[in-house]
Amino acid sequence: MKSNVKATVTMVLGLVVLVALGYWLLPQFRVSWLNLIVLACLVICPLSMLFMMRGKRPDRDRPDHED
């Protein structure tokens, strides 16, 4: 399975621009934005691991390959 690097970079850049625009256009919510960014950084890693491993099942039925 190969990831689409161009789509990933585009999505990340779009999110960065969105956060920067929100931070600049809404100065009354700057503290809330900073708290949200920190919270998102802390939550993204475990959530992404959970979603990536959701369909993964251990292969206990297959014998180990010993060389």
C-alpha positions, 0 to 999 in steps of 0.5 A: 500500500502506497500513500499519496504524498501530494494529497497528504502535503496538500491537506497538512498545508491547508490545515496549517493555513486554516489555523493561521488564518483563524489565529490572525482573523479572530484575535479574541479567541487566540488563547482558545486556539492555542489551547486547541492546538496543544490539545489536538497535538496530544490527541492526534497520535493516540487517535491515529494509532487507534484508527490505523490498527482498527482493522489489524488482526493478529495472525495467530492461525498462521505458522511462524516462518523459521529459517 
